[in-house]
Every structure is written in C-alpha cells, then in structure tokens.
Amino acid sequence: MSKISWRQVSAWALAAFFVAGSLSNILAPGSIYEEYLRWGYPHWFHFVTGSLELTTAFLLAQARTRLWGSALGCTVMLAALATVTLHGEYRHGVPPLVVATLSIVVGWIARRKRLPSSA
C-alpha cells in the first residue's frame, strides 16, 4: 500500500471543498440564487461561479495541475471576498478568506515540489 502524504490530503480536501461549493452554486437553492441577484450579478452568474469551482477541484486533484488549481481557487475566493466586503457582509468574508489562504498554501507546496533541488 502506498503512503499518502499530508500534502496530497490537504490538496484533496481543498478539492472536496470546491466540489461541494460548485454543487451548491450550480444547483443554487433559493437563498444562494437570491444572494447573487441582491449583489447585482446576472441571474445566470451562479453557473459561472460553480463551473469555476468545479474546474478548480479537478485541477487540484492532480499533482501536475495543482498549482493552476490553487491559483484559480484563490482567485475565485478573493472575488467572493470582494463581493461580500463591498456589500458590507463582513461575517461572510471569513470562509473565502480562509479558503483563499489554504489555496495559497497548497499552491506554494505544489510550486516547491516542482522546483529543482538546489543541492
């Protein structure tokens, strides 16, 4: 049995978060749909967000594309943070800030793994 590193587990956990987020945005129950409208986004924008989150999850799941997934995930979360901040919903800003930070950490780990060793 192969050993699974904490680096892989952290990336997969982050990918799982983005899968859950994508499903909630794509399916958009009434409350989520209404939030997008209240924030001034077009009625179809939840599909864009959900698609970007699902793409992020797929990119994070593979080591070769993890750096790109981290960058996309961080971008999506920073956009979410900007949206709630601009609308004065500061409490809703904590989860995107935490996930953006985790995306940066996973990306940093992926980038370090790609760099040739200097020894």
Secondary structure, DSSP 8 states (H G I E B T S, - for coil): -----HHHHHHHHHHHHHHHHHHHHHH--HHHHHHHHHTT--TTHHHHHHHHHHHHHHHHHSGGGHHHHHHHHHHHHHHHHHHHHHTT-GGGGHHHHHHHHHHHHHHHHHHHHHS----
